[in-house]
Amino acid sequence: MPGRARSRLPLSERVRALACVALVAGLAGAAVETSGALDGLERETLKARFDLRGADTPDDIVVVAIDAKTFDVLQRQWPFPRSVHGRAVRRLHAAGAREIVYDVQFTEPTTPREDLALFEAVRAAGGAVLATSETDGRGRTNVLGGDANLRRVNARAAASDLHNDGAGAVTHFPRAQGGLKSMAVVTAERAGRSVPAAAFDGGDVWIDYRGPPGTVRTISFSDVVQGGFAPGLVRGRTVVVGASAPTLRDVHATPVGGGELMAGAEVQANAIWTAMHGAPLRSATPAVELLLIALLALVAPLLGLRFPALVAGLFTPLVAAVFLVGAQIAFDGGLIVHVVPPLFGLVTGVVGTIAWSQLAESRARHAVARDNELLEERVRDRTRELRQTQVEILQRLGVAVEWRDAETGLHIERIGNFCEQLARAVGMAPADAELLRQASALHDVGKVGIPDHILTKPGPLDPHEWATMKTHATIGASILSGSSSALVQLSETIALTHHEHWDGRGYPRGLRGEQIPLAGRICAICDVFDALLSARPYKDPWPIDETIAEIRRLSGTQFDPGLVEAFLPLARDLHRAWFPPDADEHGPREAAQARALTTR
């Protein structure tokens, strides 16, 4: 029994050893941090933090979605004429939209009339932010005919490309692409809330998603075009117009909402909200990340100086839970800290501390090995004694039940022996066959619930009495149900199924064939065999030849034919071993008694 002896190494040696463990654990965590080996797992923790934070619908931004409803209502093919977009711009401006952000690209000319309709609508609205994924590399575009045209209507082009992370999810937005500022940055600048360049450390900023898909308020594009929306929904708000219909394929994986994809317009709306609120979600600095790794790597070695290694192992989940709660609190406050590398350092420290502890205690364990062996032997003896006591209790309970039915303990012993012999004959493992022998003692335990006038009646039972008698199978199973003991569980199975028939005409469930558990099928044959050879209030014992003939007759109807074939060669030896020589010397029996006997 390892762990009884405590290490007696000098304190200085223990400090040196555990300091090495802490160093290795810290280096392991740092390696995970710098190599990105577990970045996939880290991304999953980020999703969990977004989910735990929950949804918070923003009040200053709305999405106008070109959705499936839009196509049904407008009955137009994509791309829509630019005059339709112009109509939407005019409706939004008239409703008091603070800023219109169009996540639809207008770089190629169509017809002069259509292009001019959109151009004039943007002019009337006082400008807009227009998306594009095409630049000349220096920030110049062909949106609405070029940058000069945009300046004439106070509009600005903005980069709309969204880039996936290693897991295929959109988590950041850039400051600029191809020399052109991103939609989020341009929109924030037009609102007078520009994001400081320092926030784009590494080139991009975390998108502070407000919640899963659908969190940002959404209006159907068709409702806007037809004027069927409440102006208060957009008044004083930034409005992002873009596709959400699945056929337009502008949907993206994000760290929110599980596996549900988010429309590109809503992703842009979340990025714009982030930029307009000063990019509140930031990553912790590398120094903070390394400090967390070092602190968690020290936990187990420090505990190992004072407590057994097992305590360090048990304390680890608590430390991990506290750290995860702290990481969630930090996330809710706008700080993203990595959790996988510090936890990796923590676990490495625990494993190292336990490994060192085992090595350090090996000498002490040798000193108490003999005592441990003696103690373990006593435990084994006690276990065997408890097992034997359990078996004895079951047997005595079975005997007590049989006494009500004018039987003795020999019936229990015979049934158990017959079952074990038959189980071995059909290839059951010796240990399983022995368990079956012990479990069969309670095959009729349900008879404790049968009235005496029925149980001991010397003649045939009437239909009402027979119906009552048949309930002893379910009563027995109910008495034995719910146990965690394999022995009692097998006893329950036998009590419930040993009166089922191979042809499905038995009780209580009418099981047939191999639907009946093997233990129940074995006990069924052995129970009838013993009953035929035994004297009962309603019958004399049968001779062995007639008993064998009856068992053979019932093969394929009441009994499993394969088990019958295995049992019959054993029958005469079992009879000689368990019944006195004069067991066959009794008077005749009536056929009606025999029929009742095989199912009672």
Secondary structure, DSSP 8 states (H G I E B T S, - for coil): -TTSS-----HHHHHHHHHHHHHHHHHHHHHHHHH-TTHHHHHHHHHHHHHHH-----SSEEEEEE-HHHHHHH---SS--HHHHHHHHHHHHHTTBSEEEE-S---S---HHHHHHHHHHHHHTT--EEEES---SSS---GGG-HHHHHHTT-EEEE------TTSB--EEESEETTEEBHHHHHHHHTT----GGGGTTSEEE----SSTT-S-EEEHHHHHTT-S-GGGTBTSEEEEEE--GGGT-EEB-SSSTT--EEHHHHHHHHHHHHHTT---EE--HHHHHHHHHHHHHHHHHHHHHS-HHHHHHHHHHHHHHHHHHHHHHHHTTEE---HHHHHHHHHHHHHHHHHHHHHTHHHHHHTHHHHHHHHHHHHHHHHHHHHHHHHHHHHHHHHHHHTTT--HHHHHHHHHHHHHHHHHTT--HHHHHHHHHHGGGTTGGGGGS-HHHHT-SS---HHHHHHHHTHHHHHHHHHTT---HHHHHHHHHHHHTT--TTS--SSS---GGGS-HHHHHHHHHHHHHHHHS-BTTB----HHHHHHHHHHTBTTTB-HHHHHHHHHHHHHHHHHHS-GGGG------HHHHHHHTT-
